[in-house]
């Protein structure tokens, strides 16, 4: 059973948003969590405007996606 690159990118985005939220709640300065959230939001906007997603290139090189 293989998962499409689009779904893998969505999973990666979700995990980083959750990690950023957790860092924002539990980290003393909260800057890393806030920065990660801003970075992910900017990446999603960039992906929507340009139709280029960096996650696709990263996940396409993973061993489970090679034939």
N, CA, C, O and CB atoms as a CASP TS submission, in Angstrom:
PFRMAT TS
TARGET T0000
AUTHOR 0000-0000-0000
METHOD Language model
MODEL 1
PARENT N/A
ATOM      1  N   UNK     1       0.849  -1.178   0.000  1.00  0.00           N
ATOM      2  CA  UNK     1       0.000   0.000   0.000  1.00  0.00           C
ATOM      3  C   UNK     1       0.896   1.243   0.000  1.00  0.00           C
ATOM      4  O   UNK     1       1.689   1.438   0.921  1.00  0.00           O
ATOM      5  CB  UNK     1      -0.966  -0.003   1.230  1.00  0.00           C
ATOM      6  N   UNK     2       0.771   2.060  -1.005  1.00  0.00           N
ATOM      7  CA  UNK     2       1.574   3.274  -1.062  1.00  0.00           C
ATOM      8  C   UNK     2       0.686   4.501  -0.844  1.00  0.00           C
ATOM      9  O   UNK     2      -0.487   4.522  -1.216  1.00  0.00           O
ATOM     10  CB  UNK     2       2.315   3.374  -2.415  1.00  0.00           C
ATOM     11  N   UNK     3       1.269   5.489  -0.246  1.00  0.00           N
ATOM     12  CA  UNK     3       0.570   6.746   0.008  1.00  0.00           C
ATOM     13  C   UNK     3       1.065   7.755  -1.017  1.00  0.00           C
ATOM     14  O   UNK     3       2.267   7.842  -1.272  1.00  0.00           O
ATOM     15  CB  UNK     3       0.804   7.258   1.481  1.00  0.00           C
ATOM     16  N   UNK     4       0.152   8.517  -1.607  1.00  0.00           N
ATOM     17  CA  UNK     4       0.534   9.491  -2.626  1.00  0.00           C
ATOM     18  C   UNK     4       1.425  10.583  -2.023  1.00  0.00           C
ATOM     19  O   UNK     4       1.392  10.841  -0.820  1.00  0.00           O
ATOM     20  CB  UNK     4      -0.721  10.117  -3.269  1.00  0.00           C
ATOM     21  N   UNK     5       2.221  11.217  -2.895  1.00  0.00           N
ATOM     22  CA  UNK     5       3.099  12.293  -2.428  1.00  0.00           C
ATOM     23  C   UNK     5       2.304  13.437  -1.813  1.00  0.00           C
ATOM     24  O   UNK     5       2.755  14.060  -0.852  1.00  0.00           O
ATOM     25  CB  UNK     5       3.954  12.816  -3.580  1.00  0.00           C
ATOM     26  N   UNK     6       1.136  13.715  -2.354  1.00  0.00           N
ATOM     27  CA  UNK     6       0.305  14.791  -1.804  1.00  0.00           C
ATOM     28  C   UNK     6      -0.102  14.489  -0.365  1.00  0.00           C
ATOM     29  O   UNK     6      -0.059  15.368   0.496  1.00  0.00           O
ATOM     30  CB  UNK     6      -0.947  14.999  -2.672  1.00  0.00           C
ATOM     31  N   UNK     7      -0.492  13.254  -0.112  1.00  0.00           N
ATOM     32  CA  UNK     7      -0.871  12.879   1.252  1.00  0.00           C
ATOM     33  C   UNK     7       0.337  12.894   2.186  1.00  0.00           C
ATOM     34  O   UNK     7       0.227  13.309   3.340  1.00  0.00           O
ATOM     35  CB  UNK     7      -1.524  11.491   1.262  1.00  0.00           C
ATOM     36  N   UNK     8       1.493  12.439   1.688  1.00  0.00           N
ATOM     37  CA  UNK     8       2.701  12.478   2.507  1.00  0.00           C
ATOM     38  C   UNK     8       3.075  13.913   2.862  1.00  0.00           C
ATOM     39  O   UNK     8       3.494  14.181   3.987  1.00  0.00           O
ATOM     40  CB  UNK     8       3.861  11.796   1.779  1.00  0.00           C
ATOM     41  N   UNK     9       2.929  14.836   1.914  1.00  0.00           N
ATOM     42  CA  UNK     9       3.221  16.246   2.182  1.00  0.00           C
ATOM     43  C   UNK     9       2.241  16.804   3.214  1.00  0.00           C
ATOM     44  O   UNK     9       2.636  17.576   4.088  1.00  0.00           O
ATOM     45  CB  UNK     9       3.155  17.074   0.876  1.00  0.00           C
ATOM     46  N   UNK    10       0.984  16.424   3.120  1.00  0.00           N
ATOM     47  CA  UNK    10      -0.005  16.889   4.106  1.00  0.00           C
ATOM     48  C   UNK    10       0.325  16.348   5.494  1.00  0.00           C
ATOM     49  O   UNK    10       0.196  17.064   6.487  1.00  0.00           O
ATOM     50  CB  UNK    10      -1.432  16.456   3.694  1.00  0.00           C
ATOM     51  N   UNK    11       0.748  15.094   5.564  1.00  0.00           N
ATOM     52  CA  UNK    11       1.134  14.509   6.848  1.00  0.00           C
ATOM     53  C   UNK    11       2.341  15.255   7.421  1.00  0.00           C
ATOM     54  O   UNK    11       2.372  15.568   8.611  1.00  0.00           O
ATOM     55  CB  UNK    11       1.454  13.000   6.689  1.00  0.00           C
ATOM     56  N   UNK    12       3.326  15.535   6.579  1.00  0.00           N
ATOM     57  CA  UNK    12       4.508  16.281   7.027  1.00  0.00           C
ATOM     58  C   UNK    12       4.142  17.670   7.519  1.00  0.00           C
ATOM     59  O   UNK    12       4.639  18.114   8.554  1.00  0.00           O
ATOM     60  CB  UNK    12       5.526  16.389   5.900  1.00  0.00           C
ATOM     61  N   UNK    13       3.279  18.357   6.786  1.00  0.00           N
ATOM     62  CA  UNK    13       2.831  19.691   7.214  1.00  0.00           C
ATOM     63  C   UNK    13       2.116  19.613   8.557  1.00  0.00           C
ATOM     64  O   UNK    13       2.369  20.425   9.448  1.00  0.00           O
ATOM     65  CB  UNK    13       1.900  20.318   6.156  1.00  0.00           C
ATOM     66  N   UNK    14       1.238  18.652   8.700  1.00  0.00           N
ATOM     67  CA  UNK    14       0.493  18.505   9.946  1.00  0.00           C
ATOM     68  C   UNK    14       1.397  18.223  11.128  1.00  0.00           C
ATOM     69  O   UNK    14       1.214  18.789  12.206  1.00  0.00           O
ATOM     70  CB  UNK    14      -0.522  17.406   9.814  1.00  0.00           C
ATOM     71  N   UNK    15       2.382  17.341  10.927  1.00  0.00           N
ATOM     72  CA  UNK    15       3.309  17.026  12.015  1.00  0.00           C
ATOM     73  C   UNK    15       4.129  18.242  12.430  1.00  0.00           C
ATOM     74  O   UNK    15       4.360  18.458  13.620  1.00  0.00           O
ATOM     75  CB  UNK    15       4.240  15.894  11.602  1.00  0.00           C
ATOM     76  N   UNK    16       4.570  19.039  11.454  1.00  0.00           N
ATOM     77  CA  UNK    16       5.357  20.224  11.813  1.00  0.00           C
ATOM     78  C   UNK    16       4.497  21.296  12.482  1.00  0.00           C
ATOM     79  O   UNK    16       4.979  22.008  13.363  1.00  0.00           O
ATOM     80  CB  UNK    16       6.032  20.804  10.571  1.00  0.00           C
ATOM     81  N   UNK    17       3.247  21.418  12.081  1.00  0.00           N
ATOM     82  CA  UNK    17       2.359  22.385  12.742  1.00  0.00           C
ATOM     83  C   UNK    17       2.101  21.955  14.186  1.00  0.00           C
ATOM     84  O   UNK    17       2.110  22.787  15.094  1.00  0.00           O
ATOM     85  CB  UNK    17       1.016  22.521  11.968  1.00  0.00           C
ATOM     86  N   UNK    18       1.870  20.659  14.399  1.00  0.00           N
ATOM     87  CA  UNK    18       1.667  20.160  15.759  1.00  0.00           C
ATOM     88  C   UNK    18       2.928  20.364  16.597  1.00  0.00           C
ATOM     89  O   UNK    18       2.848  20.776  17.754  1.00  0.00           O
ATOM     90  CB  UNK    18       1.275  18.667  15.736  1.00  0.00           C
ATOM     91  N   UNK    19       4.112  20.070  16.002  1.00  0.00           N
ATOM     92  CA  UNK    19       5.371  20.271  16.727  1.00  0.00           C
ATOM     93  C   UNK    19       5.570  21.740  17.073  1.00  0.00           C
ATOM     94  O   UNK    19       5.997  22.064  18.181  1.00  0.00           O
ATOM     95  CB  UNK    19       6.559  19.761  15.898  1.00  0.00           C
ATOM     96  N   UNK    20       5.264  22.630  16.134  1.00  0.00           N
ATOM     97  CA  UNK    20       5.394  24.057  16.399  1.00  0.00           C
ATOM     98  C   UNK    20       4.438  24.527  17.482  1.00  0.00           C
ATOM     99  O   UNK    20       4.794  25.355  18.319  1.00  0.00           O
ATOM    100  CB  UNK    20       5.158  24.844  15.134  1.00  0.00           C
ATOM    101  N   UNK    21       3.227  23.996  17.462  1.00  0.00           N
ATOM    102  CA  UNK    21       2.256  24.365  18.498  1.00  0.00           C
ATOM    103  C   UNK    21       2.710  23.879  19.872  1.00  0.00           C
ATOM    104  O   UNK    21       2.597  24.599  20.864  1.00  0.00           O
ATOM    105  CB  UNK    21       0.871  23.787  18.167  1.00  0.00           C
ATOM    106  N   UNK    22       3.222  22.654  19.919  1.00  0.00           N
ATOM    107  CA  UNK    22       3.701  22.113  21.190  1.00  0.00           C
ATOM    108  C   UNK    22       4.888  22.924  21.699  1.00  0.00           C
ATOM    109  O   UNK    22       4.972  23.213  22.892  1.00  0.00           O
ATOM    110  CB  UNK    22       4.092  20.630  21.036  1.00  0.00           C
ATOM    111  N   UNK    23       5.809  23.294  20.804  1.00  0.00           N
ATOM    112  CA  UNK    23       6.939  24.122  21.224  1.00  0.00           C
ATOM    113  C   UNK    23       6.467  25.487  21.713  1.00  0.00           C
ATOM    114  O   UNK    23       7.010  26.036  22.671  1.00  0.00           O
ATOM    115  CB  UNK    23       7.934  24.293  20.071  1.00  0.00           C
ATOM    116  N   UNK    24       5.450  26.027  21.044  1.00  0.00           N
ATOM    117  CA  UNK    24       4.921  27.316  21.465  1.00  0.00           C
ATOM    118  C   UNK    24       4.295  27.269  22.844  1.00  0.00           C
ATOM    119  O   UNK    24       4.328  28.255  23.581  1.00  0.00           O
ATOM    120  CB  UNK    24       3.912  27.802  20.473  1.00  0.00           C
ATOM    121  N   UNK    25       3.726  26.131  23.195  1.00  0.00           N
ATOM    122  CA  UNK    25       3.090  25.985  24.502  1.00  0.00           C
ATOM    123  C   UNK    25       4.115  25.676  25.592  1.00  0.00           C
ATOM    124  O   UNK    25       4.059  26.249  26.680  1.00  0.00           O
ATOM    125  CB  UNK    25       2.031  24.884  24.453  1.00  0.00           C
ATOM    126  N   UNK    26       5.048  24.772  25.302  1.00  0.00           N
ATOM    127  CA  UNK    26       5.925  24.257  26.345  1.00  0.00           C
ATOM    128  C   UNK    26       7.305  24.894  26.402  1.00  0.00           C
ATOM    129  O   UNK    26       7.974  24.800  27.431  1.00  0.00           O
ATOM    130  CB  UNK    26       6.081  22.811  26.166  1.00  0.00           C
ATOM    131  N   UNK    27       7.748  25.533  25.338  1.00  0.00           N
ATOM    132  CA  UNK    27       9.079  26.133  25.334  1.00  0.00           C
ATOM    133  C   UNK    27       9.065  27.434  26.124  1.00  0.00           C
ATOM    134  O   UNK    27       8.068  28.156  26.127  1.00  0.00           O
ATOM    135  CB  UNK    27       9.562  26.382  23.890  1.00  0.00           C
ATOM    136  N   UNK    28      10.173  27.730  26.792  1.00  0.00           N
ATOM    137  CA  UNK    28      10.230  28.910  27.648  1.00  0.00           C
ATOM    138  C   UNK    28      10.099  30.199  26.841  1.00  0.00           C
ATOM    139  O   UNK    28       9.379  31.108  27.254  1.00  0.00           O
ATOM    140  CB  UNK    28      11.530  28.922  28.437  1.00  0.00           C
ATOM    141  N   UNK    29      10.785  30.297  25.689  1.00  0.00           N
ATOM    142  CA  UNK    29      10.738  31.546  24.928  1.00  0.00           C
ATOM    143  C   UNK    29       9.634  31.560  23.886  1.00  0.00           C
ATOM    144  O   UNK    29       9.215  32.634  23.453  1.00  0.00           O
ATOM    145  CB  UNK    29      12.061  31.787  24.257  1.00  0.00           C
ATOM    146  N   UNK    30       9.157  30.403  23.475  1.00  0.00           N
ATOM    147  CA  UNK    30       8.090  30.252  22.487  1.00  0.00           C
ATOM    148  C   UNK    30       8.472  30.711  21.087  1.00  0.00           C
ATOM    149  O   UNK    30       7.666  30.578  20.165  1.00  0.00           O
ATOM    150  CB  UNK    30       6.890  31.008  22.935  1.00  0.00           C
ATOM    151  N   UNK    31       9.668  31.243  20.899  1.00  0.00           N
ATOM    152  CA  UNK    31      10.034  31.793  19.588  1.00  0.00           C
ATOM    153  C   UNK    31      10.193  30.702  18.535  1.00  0.00           C
ATOM    154  O   UNK    31       9.831  30.914  17.378  1.00  0.00           O
ATOM    155  CB  UNK    31      11.326  32.591  19.695  1.00  0.00           C
ATOM    156  N   UNK    32      10.727  29.536  18.911  1.00  0.00           N
ATOM    157  CA  UNK    32      10.907  28.462  17.943  1.00  0.00           C
ATOM    158  C   UNK    32       9.558  27.954  17.452  1.00  0.00           C
ATOM    159  O   UNK    32       9.381  27.719  16.256  1.00  0.00           O
ATOM    160  CB  UNK    32      11.717  27.314  18.555  1.00  0.00           C
ATOM    161  N   UNK    33       8.624  27.786  18.350  1.00  0.00           N
ATOM    162  CA  UNK    33       7.291  27.323  17.960  1.00  0.00           C
ATOM    163  C   UNK    33       6.580  28.317  17.070  1.00  0.00           C
ATOM    164  O   UNK    33       5.959  27.931  16.080  1.00  0.00           O
ATOM    165  CB  UNK    33       6.452  27.053  19.183  1.00  0.00           C
ATOM    166  N   UNK    34       6.663  29.586  17.408  1.00  0.00           N
ATOM    167  CA  UNK    34       6.026  30.627  16.600  1.00  0.00           C
ATOM    168  C   UNK    34       6.705  30.722  15.243  1.00  0.00           C
ATOM    169  O   UNK    34       6.037  30.851  14.217  1.00  0.00           O
ATOM    170  CB  UNK    34       6.075  31.992  17.322  1.00  0.00           C
ATOM    171  N   UNK    35       8.043  30.657  15.234  1.00  0.00           N
ATOM    172  CA  UNK    35       8.786  30.709  13.976  1.00  0.00           C
ATOM    173  C   UNK    35       8.468  29.536  13.072  1.00  0.00           C
ATOM    174  O   UNK    35       8.338  29.701  11.859  1.00  0.00           O
ATOM    175  CB  UNK    35      10.268  30.747  14.249  1.00  0.00           C
ATOM    176  N   UNK    36       8.341  28.345  13.656  1.00  0.00           N
ATOM    177  CA  UNK    36       7.998  27.162  12.851  1.00  0.00           C
ATOM    178  C   UNK    36       6.603  27.299  12.256  1.00  0.00           C
ATOM    179  O   UNK    36       6.379  26.935  11.102  1.00  0.00           O
ATOM    180  CB  UNK    36       8.084  25.881  13.705  1.00  0.00           C
ATOM    181  N   UNK    37       5.676  27.816  13.033  1.00  0.00           N
ATOM    182  CA  UNK    37       4.319  28.030  12.514  1.00  0.00           C
ATOM    183  C   UNK    37       4.293  29.041  11.380  1.00  0.00           C
ATOM    184  O   UNK    37       3.615  28.834  10.374  1.00  0.00           O
ATOM    185  CB  UNK    37       3.398  28.494  13.628  1.00  0.00           C
ATOM    186  N   UNK    38       5.027  30.128  11.539  1.00  0.00           N
ATOM    187  CA  UNK    38       5.099  31.151  10.479  1.00  0.00           C
ATOM    188  C   UNK    38       5.763  30.570   9.234  1.00  0.00           C
ATOM    189  O   UNK    38       5.293  30.798   8.119  1.00  0.00           O
ATOM    190  CB  UNK    38       5.883  32.405  10.970  1.00  0.00           C
ATOM    191  N   UNK    39       6.854  29.818   9.413  1.00  0.00           N
ATOM    192  CA  UNK    39       7.553  29.205   8.283  1.00  0.00           C
ATOM    193  C   UNK    39       6.642  28.243   7.520  1.00  0.00           C
ATOM    194  O   UNK    39       6.626  28.252   6.289  1.00  0.00           O
ATOM    195  CB  UNK    39       8.801  28.467   8.772  1.00  0.00           C
ATOM    196  N   UNK    40       5.886  27.418   8.241  1.00  0.00           N
ATOM    197  CA  UNK    40       4.982  26.469   7.577  1.00  0.00           C
ATOM    198  C   UNK    40       3.861  27.208   6.855  1.00  0.00           C
ATOM    199  O   UNK    40       3.489  26.830   5.744  1.00  0.00           O
ATOM    200  CB  UNK    40       4.390  25.477   8.599  1.00  0.00           C
ATOM    201  N   UNK    41       3.324  28.242   7.464  1.00  0.00           N
ATOM    202  CA  UNK    41       2.272  29.026   6.806  1.00  0.00           C
ATOM    203  C   UNK    41       2.768  29.691   5.536  1.00  0.00           C
ATOM    204  O   UNK    41       2.073  29.700   4.520  1.00  0.00           O
ATOM    205  CB  UNK    41       1.731  30.081   7.752  1.00  0.00           C
ATOM    206  N   UNK    42       3.967  30.244   5.595  1.00  0.00           N
ATOM    207  CA  UNK    42       4.537  30.876   4.400  1.00  0.00           C
ATOM    208  C   UNK    42       4.798  29.837   3.310  1.00  0.00           C
ATOM    209  O   UNK    42       4.594  30.112   2.128  1.00  0.00           O
ATOM    210  CB  UNK    42       5.843  31.617   4.751  1.00  0.00           C
ATOM    211  N   UNK    43       5.247  28.653   3.701  1.00  0.00           N
ATOM    212  CA  UNK    43       5.474  27.583   2.729  1.00  0.00           C
ATOM    213  C   UNK    43       4.192  27.134   2.064  1.00  0.00           C
ATOM    214  O   UNK    43       4.183  26.863   0.864  1.00  0.00           O
ATOM    215  CB  UNK    43       6.136  26.405   3.396  1.00  0.00           C
ATOM    216  N   UNK    44       3.107  27.048   2.821  1.00  0.00           N
ATOM    217  CA  UNK    44       1.825  26.656   2.238  1.00  0.00           C
ATOM    218  C   UNK    44       1.294  27.724   1.289  1.00  0.00           C
ATOM    219  O   UNK    44       0.737  27.395   0.242  1.00  0.00           O
ATOM    220  CB  UNK    44       0.804  26.383   3.338  1.00  0.00           C
ATOM    221  N   UNK    45       1.457  28.990   1.636  1.00  0.00           N
ATOM    222  CA  UNK    45       1.044  30.073   0.744  1.00  0.00           C
ATOM    223  C   UNK    45       1.867  30.041  -0.532  1.00  0.00           C
ATOM    224  O   UNK    45       1.318  30.156  -1.628  1.00  0.00           O
ATOM    225  CB  UNK    45       1.185  31.439   1.439  1.00  0.00           C
ATOM    226  N   UNK    46       3.190  29.885  -0.400  1.00  0.00           N
ATOM    227  CA  UNK    46       4.073  29.810  -1.566  1.00  0.00           C
ATOM    228  C   UNK    46       3.685  28.644  -2.464  1.00  0.00           C
ATOM    229  O   UNK    46       3.653  28.784  -3.687  1.00  0.00           O
ATOM    230  CB  UNK    46       5.538  29.671  -1.126  1.00  0.00           C
ATOM    231  N   UNK    47       3.390  27.499  -1.866  1.00  0.00           N
ATOM    232  CA  UNK    47       3.001  26.321  -2.630  1.00  0.00           C
ATOM    233  C   UNK    47       1.686  26.561  -3.376  1.00  0.00           C
ATOM    234  O   UNK    47       1.538  26.139  -4.523  1.00  0.00           O
ATOM    235  CB  UNK    47       2.871  25.106  -1.704  1.00  0.00           C
ATOM    236  N   UNK    48       0.754  27.222  -2.743  1.00  0.00           N
ATOM    237  CA  UNK    48      -0.522  27.502  -3.396  1.00  0.00           C
ATOM    238  C   UNK    48      -0.406  28.493  -4.532  1.00  0.00           C
ATOM    239  O   UNK    48      -1.106  28.370  -5.537  1.00  0.00           O
ATOM    240  CB  UNK    48      -1.502  28.014  -2.395  1.00  0.00           C
ATOM    241  N   UNK    49       0.471  29.479  -4.389  1.00  0.00           N
ATOM    242  CA  UNK    49       0.619  30.515  -5.419  1.00  0.00           C
ATOM    243  C   UNK    49       1.434  30.010  -6.605  1.00  0.00           C
ATOM    244  O   UNK    49       1.104  30.309  -7.752  1.00  0.00           O
ATOM    245  CB  UNK    49       1.281  31.764  -4.828  1.00  0.00           C
ATOM    246  N   UNK    50       2.496  29.245  -6.342  1.00  0.00           N
ATOM    247  CA  UNK    50       3.414  28.852  -7.416  1.00  0.00           C
ATOM    248  C   UNK    50       3.227  27.417  -7.904  1.00  0.00           C
ATOM    249  O   UNK    50       3.820  27.040  -8.915  1.00  0.00           O
ATOM    250  CB  UNK    50       4.822  29.026  -6.951  1.00  0.00           C
ATOM    251  N   UNK    51       2.436  26.621  -7.230  1.00  0.00           N
ATOM    252  CA  UNK    51       2.263  25.190  -7.531  1.00  0.00           C
ATOM    253  C   UNK    51       3.570  24.416  -7.371  1.00  0.00           C
ATOM    254  O   UNK    51       3.720  23.352  -7.971  1.00  0.00           O
ATOM    255  CB  UNK    51       1.727  25.008  -8.957  1.00  0.00           C
ATOM    256  N   UNK    52       4.511  24.914  -6.588  1.00  0.00           N
ATOM    257  CA  UNK    52       5.755  24.213  -6.271  1.00  0.00           C
ATOM    258  C   UNK    52       5.746  23.864  -4.789  1.00  0.00           C
ATOM    259  O   UNK    52       5.542  24.731  -3.939  1.00  0.00           O
ATOM    260  CB  UNK    52       7.009  25.079  -6.636  1.00  0.00           C
ATOM    261  N   UNK    53       5.965  22.601  -4.490  1.00  0.00           N
ATOM    262  CA  UNK    53       6.006  22.171  -3.099  1.00  0.00           C
ATOM    263  C   UNK    53       7.327  21.467  -2.841  1.00  0.00           C
ATOM    264  O   UNK    53       7.617  20.446  -3.465  1.00  0.00           O
ATOM    265  CB  UNK    53       4.809  21.243  -2.762  1.00  0.00           C
ATOM    266  N   UNK    54       8.121  21.994  -1.939  1.00  0.00           N
ATOM    267  CA  UNK    54       9.404  21.403  -1.601  1.00  0.00           C
ATOM    268  C   UNK    54       9.279  20.026  -0.967  1.00  0.00           C
ATOM    269  O   UNK    54      10.172  19.190  -1.108  1.00  0.00           O
ATOM    270  CB  UNK    54      10.147  22.311  -0.679  1.00  0.00           C
ATOM    271  N   UNK    55       8.171  19.789  -0.269  1.00  0.00           N
ATOM    272  CA  UNK    55       7.955  18.490   0.342  1.00  0.00           C
ATOM    273  C   UNK    55       7.924  17.386  -0.707  1.00  0.00           C
ATOM    274  O   UNK    55       8.413  16.284  -0.459  1.00  0.00           O
ATOM    275  CB  UNK    55       6.662  18.492   1.140  1.00  0.00           C
ATOM    276  N   UNK    56       7.354  17.670  -1.872  1.00  0.00           N
ATOM    277  CA  UNK    56       7.261  16.641  -2.914  1.00  0.00           C
ATOM    278  C   UNK    56       8.650  16.166  -3.306  1.00  0.00           C
ATOM    279  O   UNK    56       8.876  14.964  -3.446  1.00  0.00           O
ATOM    280  CB  UNK    56       6.511  17.179  -4.153  1.00  0.00           C
ATOM    281  N   UNK    57       9.587  17.095  -3.485  1.00  0.00           N
ATOM    282  CA  UNK    57      10.951  16.721  -3.839  1.00  0.00           C
ATOM    283  C   UNK    57      11.626  15.909  -2.753  1.00  0.00           C
ATOM    284  O   UNK    57      12.368  14.969  -3.036  1.00  0.00           O
ATOM    285  CB  UNK    57      11.765  17.948  -4.129  1.00  0.00           C
ATOM    286  N   UNK    58      11.362  16.283  -1.495  1.00  0.00           N
ATOM    287  CA  UNK    58      11.960  15.555  -0.371  1.00  0.00           C
ATOM    288  C   UNK    58      11.380  14.153  -0.278  1.00  0.00           C
ATOM    289  O   UNK    58      12.125  13.179  -0.167  1.00  0.00           O
ATOM    290  CB  UNK    58      11.735  16.312   0.954  1.00  0.00           C
ATOM    291  N   UNK    59      10.059  14.040  -0.322  1.00  0.00           N
ATOM    292  CA  UNK    59       9.430  12.730  -0.185  1.00  0.00           C
ATOM    293  C   UNK    59       9.654  11.846  -1.414  1.00  0.00           C
ATOM    294  O   UNK    59       9.681  10.623  -1.285  1.00  0.00           O
ATOM    295  CB  UNK    59       7.943  12.895   0.063  1.00  0.00           C
ATOM    296  N   UNK    60       9.812  12.425  -2.583  1.00  0.00           N
ATOM    297  CA  UNK    60      10.068  11.622  -3.787  1.00  0.00           C
ATOM    298  C   UNK    60      11.413  10.908  -3.695  1.00  0.00           C
ATOM    299  O   UNK    60      11.596   9.863  -4.320  1.00  0.00           O
ATOM    300  CB  UNK    60      10.031  12.509  -5.043  1.00  0.00           C
ATOM    301  N   UNK    61      12.358  11.452  -2.928  1.00  0.00           N
ATOM    302  CA  UNK    61      13.681  10.840  -2.777  1.00  0.00           C
ATOM    303  C   UNK    61      13.735   9.798  -1.657  1.00  0.00           C
ATOM    304  O   UNK    61      14.746   9.115  -1.497  1.00  0.00           O
ATOM    305  CB  UNK    61      14.712  11.915  -2.512  1.00  0.00           C
ATOM    306  N   UNK    62      12.679   9.674  -0.900  1.00  0.00           N
ATOM    307  CA  UNK    62      12.679   8.710   0.199  1.00  0.00           C
ATOM    308  C   UNK    62      12.660   7.281  -0.342  1.00  0.00           C
ATOM    309  O   UNK    62      12.083   7.024  -1.399  1.00  0.00           O
ATOM    310  CB  UNK    62      11.470   8.947   1.128  1.00  0.00           C
ATOM    311  N   UNK    63      13.286   6.355   0.377  1.00  0.00           N
ATOM    312  CA  UNK    63      13.403   4.985  -0.135  1.00  0.00           C
ATOM    313  C   UNK    63      12.057   4.298  -0.391  1.00  0.00           C
ATOM    314  O   UNK    63      11.956   3.489  -1.313  1.00  0.00           O
ATOM    315  CB  UNK    63      14.198   4.158   0.834  1.00  0.00           C
ATOM    316  N   UNK    64      11.036   4.596   0.392  1.00  0.00           N
ATOM    317  CA  UNK    64       9.769   3.924   0.199  1.00  0.00           C
ATOM    318  C   UNK    64       9.018   4.426  -1.046  1.00  0.00           C
ATOM    319  O   UNK    64       8.030   3.814  -1.452  1.00  0.00           O
ATOM    320  CB  UNK    64       8.912   4.106   1.426  1.00  0.00           C
ATOM    321  N   UNK    65       9.472   5.525  -1.651  1.00  0.00           N
ATOM    322  CA  UNK    65       8.838   6.035  -2.865  1.00  0.00           C
ATOM    323  C   UNK    65       9.623   5.697  -4.130  1.00  0.00           C
ATOM    324  O   UNK    65       9.216   6.080  -5.226  1.00  0.00           O
ATOM    325  CB  UNK    65       8.668   7.530  -2.763  1.00  0.00           C
ATOM    326  N   UNK    66      10.712   5.002  -3.997  1.00  0.00           N
ATOM    327  CA  UNK    66      11.511   4.615  -5.167  1.00  0.00           C
ATOM    328  C   UNK    66      11.050   3.271  -5.691  1.00  0.00           C
ATOM    329  O   UNK    66      10.630   2.397  -4.932  1.00  0.00           O
ATOM    330  CB  UNK    66      13.014   4.564  -4.819  1.00  0.00           C
ATOM    331  N   UNK    67      11.137   3.124  -7.009  1.00  0.00           N
ATOM    332  CA  UNK    67      10.712   1.850  -7.606  1.00  0.00           C
ATOM    333  C   UNK    67      11.886   1.041  -8.024  1.00  0.00           C
ATOM    334  O   UNK    67      11.722  -0.062  -8.546  1.00  0.00           O
ATOM    335  CB  UNK    67       9.807   2.076  -8.792  1.00  0.00           C
TER
END
